[in-house]
Amino acid sequence: MRLRPHVQLDHIILEVTESVYLGRLADEIAGQIRKLRERGLRVALDDFGTGYASLTHLLTMPVDIIKIDKSFIDQLGPLEPACFIVEGLVQIAKKLGIRVVAEGI
């Protein structure tokens, strides 16, 4: 990745969806993202919760931030299943040192 000399990677957040990590180039892409993270780039996993294996991806993907999909946020309310799911995701992310963003607020 070529950047202008005055742009520092720690000022950039790369947003990706889970689909970036799927397919035959997934390992290569993950490796490139890991290298950029080592240089300070932060990675946000967008639309979290709508993919095929979101929790598994937290174990295998280099990610600093998860952005919980708006479809969960729109259904938040006391005693609603979406509330329990989001609460659990926030707790998991916290234990893994991953920041959480709620989309659509």
FENVENVEN-V229428 format. One record per helix or strand of 2 or more residues. SS is the DSSP state (hx for helix, st for strand). FROM is the first residue (numbers start at 0). LEN is the number of residues. Records with the same first field share a line. If there is no record, write none. Layout:
# FENVENVEN-V229428
SS->FROM-LEN + FROM-LEN
This chain:
# FENVENVEN-V229428
hx->8-3 + 17-4 + 25-13 + 53-7 + 69-4 + 80-16
st->12-4 + 41-7 + 64-4 + 98-4
